[in-house]
Amino acid sequence: MKKLMFAIAIGVALMSCKSVKKTTNSNVKNYNPVVAHRGAWKEAKNPQNSIASLKEAIKIGCIGSEFDVHLTKDDSLVICHDDEYQGLIIEKSTYAELAAKKLPNGETIPTLQEYLAAGMDQTATKLVLEVKKSIISKERTIQLTERCVDLVHQLHAQKWILYISFDYDAVKKIRSLDAKANIEYLEGDIAPAQLKADKINGLDYHISVYQKHPEWIAESKKLGLDLNAWTVNEQKDLQYFIDHQFKYITTNEPELLFQLLYK
């Protein structure tokens, strides 16, 4: 009788463990969707889009580190989110003018070549390259697109790169230049079926787009498209995209996302 009661107790304990596993994120330890938006800057107090923020994203184990590329007046490729950098309009300024104004940590505004070189000494973290829209003309957006793809190829950096852009012409231009490039679209105005038809790898849409079109999640998975979301910072929103097993979750809070994944 004692042996029987012991066996029952063991069985109940095992069943209890299984039920707990279903209600936590402990079953996603091999799942890493964490993309640091403009690098891992917030907790480490690094400047956004700096080499330091890229290195921190790599250090903490992010699957990707996102960054933004602009074309200067003298056709240099530089990393910055906004159209302006410390009071200078990037597209109307030379690289020398921009470089004269240092980032808060003393870094010079990174060039794309410098940024890629810093990210290519490892293989765990993807470099998520956003081609920015020109404020001057569509032609300059396409020129920027061509220059980015050309430099990536010159440096043999293809395996590190995930291209993203809000400009659909730029997205399609990347595909025409590189049949194997990994590309996602940002704007949120194109349905998954059209992305698939245009040979785009995935959608990287704002939270609000998925709220408006929740059916796009299942549709994308059925079509074999990669799912990415931006910029997800609140715990409940992060958990939502974890639960829906998005391939990538782009966030200003990579440390928080890791905590939720492995709690």
N, C-alpha and C positions, 0 to 999 in steps of 0.2 A: 504493500500500500504506500509506503514511504517513497519507493522508487517511482511509483505511478504519479504521486503528487509532485515529486521533483521534476519529472518529465513535463508535466503540465505547466509548472512554473516557468521552466526554460522556454517552452513554446510560447507562453504569454509574453515573456520578455522579448523574444525575437520578434513577435508580431508588433509589439510596442515600438521597437527600434525601427521597424520598417515604416510604421505610420508616421513617426517623427521625421524620417528622411523625406517623406513626401511633402511635408509642410515647411521645409527649410530649403536653402540653396546649396546644401551639402552635396547634391548630386551634379553640380555644375563645375567641379574643380578642374575639369579639363576644358572648360568653356571660358574664353577670354575675349570679350567684345570691346575692351576698353580703348577708346581713341581719345587721346588728350587734345582738347581744342586749343590750338595755338601753343601746343606743348604743355607740360606740367608746370604751371607758373604760380597758381594761386597759393597753395599751401607752402611751397618752397620759396615764395616771394621772388620769383624770377620775372624778368620782363617777358611779356607775351611775344611769341614768335622769335625768341632769342635762341642762340645755340645752347645756352644754359637750360632753357626750358625743354628743348629737344633732348638733351642729355639726361635730364631728370625724368622725362617720360620713359626713356630707355631703361634707366636705373630702376624704376618702380615696376617695370614689367608690362607697360602698355603694349597692346597689339599694334597700335598706330599712333602717330603724332601728326596732327594736322597743322598746315601752315599755308600762308597766302603769298602769291607771287605777283609783283607789279613790274611794268616796264618803265624805266626812267626816260628822261628827255634824250639822253645819249645812248639809249638802247641797252642799258644794263638791267639785269634781272635781280630784283631785290625782294627781301622778305619783310612784309608789313601787312597788317590787316586793313587799316584805313587808307583812303585815297591821299590823306595828308600824313606827313611825318614831322612832328615837332614844328608845326607851322609852315612846312613846305609842301606844296602839291607835288607828289612823286612824279607824275607824268610830265610836269613842267620844270623839273629840277634835274641837275646832273648828279651822277653818283658821287662825285667829289663834294658837292654841296650837302648831300644827305649824310655822307660819311663824316663830315665835320661835326655833326651833332650826335653825341654818343647816347647809347641806351643807359638807363639808370645804373646798371651794373658795370659800366665802362666798355661794354662791347660796342663795336661798330655795327651799324645796320647790316645784317648778313646778306651776302649775295647768294643766289641760288646755288652756284658752284660750291661755295663754302658750306652751305647748309647740307647739301647732298653728301659732300665729303665727310662731314661730321656724323651723318647717319649711316654711312656705308661700312663702318668698321664693326658692324654687328648684323645679325640676320633675324632677330626676333621681333623687331619693331618696324612696321611699314611706315613709309613716308607719304603722308596723305597730302598731295599737292593740289591746292586750289588755284586755278587759273582765274584771276580777277577780271571783271569787266572793265574795259577802258572807259574813262569819263570823257574821252575825246572823240573816239570813233569806233565803229565796228571793225574797221580795218586794223586798228591797233590791237584790238582784242584777238583777232586772228593771228596777227604778227606775234603777239605774246605767246599764243598757243604753240605756234610753230617753233619759236625759240626755246620754249620749255621742253618740248618733245625732242628737239635736236640735241639739247644739252644732256638730257637723260640718256640718249643713245650714245653720245660721245663718251660719257662716263661709264657706260655699260651698267647703268643703274636701274634698268627696267624691272628687275625682280623685286626691288624695294618699293616701287611707286604704285600708288592708287591715285589716279587723277579724279578731281571733282571740279565742277563749275556750275554757276547759275546760268551761263550762256549756252543754250542748246546748240548753236552753231559751232561754238568752241568744242563742245563735247563730241559732235559729229566729225569735226576736223581732226581731233585726236584719233578717232577710229580710222579715218582715211589715211592717217600717217603711220599708224601702228596697229596692225590687225590683231595683235596679241595683248595690247594694253588693257589694263584693268581700269574701268571708267565708271563713275557714278554721277548722276545728275542731281542738282540741288534745289531747283526752283519749286518743284512740287506741283506743276501744272500739266504734267504728262502722265497718262495712265501706264501701268506696267506693260500692257500688251504692246504699246507703241515703242516703249524702251526696248523690249525684246526684239521687235521688228527692225529697229535701228542698230541692233547689235551692241547695246549698252549693257554693261554687266550688272548694274543695280541702281537702286534709288536711294538717295540720301536726303530725306525730306524732313522738314520741321515737324515737331510734335503735333501741331495743329492740323497738319495735312492728314496724318494717320487718324486723328480724332474725327475729321470730316469724312474720310474714306477708309474706315476700318477694314473693309472688304479687300483693299489693296494688299494687306498683309498676306492673307491666304492666297490671293491671286499671284502675288510675286513668288511665293514659295512654290506654287504649282508650276510656274514658268521657269523656275530655276534661277531667279534673280536674287542678288544679294540685297539684304535689307540693312539700312543704316538710318540713324535718326540724329537730329541736332536741334538745339544744343540742350541736352538733357541734364538738368542739375538738381531737381527736386527728388527726394527719396522715393516718393510714390510713383513718379514718372520713370525713374531708373528701374524700379521693380517691375513696372508694366512691360518695359522692353526686354528685361531679363526673362520674364514669364513667357513672352512671345518669341524668345530665342532669336533675337536680331543678331546678325553676324557682327555688326559693329554698333556701338553706342557712343556718340561723340559728346564729350562732357567737359565742363570746366572743373569738375569734381572727380578726377580719376581715383583718388584715394578712397572717397566715399563709395564709389561704384565697386571697387575691389572689396571693401568691407561687406557690402551687400551680397556679393557673389560668394564669398567664402565664410559667411557667418555660420 
